[in-house]
Amino acid sequence: MNLTGKSVVLAALLLLAAASTNSAELPTQPKATSPRLYVFDCGTLVYNRPEDYNLKREEVKDSNMGVTCYLVVHPKGLLLYDTGLNDRLAGRPLYENIVDGYGQIKFNTLGGQLADIGVTPAKIDYLVLSHYHWDHVGNAGDFAGSTWLVYKGDHDQMFGKEARAYPWFPQYSALEHSKTQLLSGDYDVFGDGTVVVLATPGHTEGHCSLLVRLRNTGPVVLSGDLYHYAEERDLKRLPEEERTKGTVESRLKIEELLRQTKGQLWIGHSMEFFRTARKSPAWYD
Ligand SMILES: [Zn+2]
């Protein structure tokens, strides 16, 4: 190698060092003058028992379920709705990750997807969980520094004696010491009507949905597990055990809201929605 060759190698090494320094920096956190909504891939549930939701197999296009988390970037703060499957599942084989007959697949972490857009857990102002089931609270403990907006029914269940024995209790247990705001009824988070937590009890006692009014996309309702499959909505089916628990009334409330606002319903577990939704780092506004 001659001197010039050495210089080229040195220059290349320096460039590499500079590039790796740059790549270690968090991208700039998104700022928005009107609300933005980011959709994250928080895993997939491999599942073939739509009968649990009062649907025949032939009535459901895809019985698997996407697991979706959402970030709202509002000019006055950041709100995370649901935290999906636990990040430690990412890259693990399916047979290790079976809960209640559902296989859990995860390709990417929520933490990594947030970092991709410059957001660390410490920057999330508000945490909202649609409800306390394991496929929604898998990383909730990472957001214990946020203000947790929650209904009493779910809060009491999450820290009751029975829940402390859940295998996934450690995934959210840190929330017990979070700054917690107990909600009753619907709650307008930023006071301008653009981000509203909607009480939709039934699937669990404190189950909630989220209305986000976007400038270009229009109103969107993120409905947690009010529905699992789009076919439940089309064919008007619901799980037998939810018939008398509030789901019927909650669905009527949301359908009326959608009718009045000409809004869209986003069913987070619907594979069709999950596949076609524009994922972060892109966003809806
Ligand atoms: Zn779910």
Boltz pocket constraint, residues with backbone or C-beta under 6 A from the ligand:
constraints:
  - pocket:
      binder: B
      contacts: [[A, 133], [A, 135], [A, 136], [A, 225], [A, 269]]
      max_distance: 6.0
